[in-house]
Amino acid sequence: MCLAIPGKILDAEQIGDNRVGRIQFGGITRQAYLDWVPEAQPGDFVMVHVGFAISRVDEAEAKRTYEILEQMGLLEDPGE
């Protein structure tokens, strides 16, 4: 199963030939490549799959998706 998680772009920078951003997923922040969503800017929400932002989404859609993933138990800490 493929799973994309919504996150908010905190900042973005060019590293070599790639555009990389810090993405916030709830209380977790990770880096993701932004090359596939060149229009995305800090403050925007994106869907991230295996370290690549694959589409831009509005904040309401990101929150709905995040809530569904939580209800399904897919966002629980595996250490719990």
PyMOL commands that set and color helices and strands:
alter all, ss='L'
color gray80, all
select helices_A, chain A and resi 59-71
alter helices_A, ss='H'
color red, helices_A
select strands_A, chain A and resi 5-15+18-25+28-33+45-49+52-57
alter strands_A, ss='S'
color yellow, strands_A
deselect
rebuild
show_as cartoon
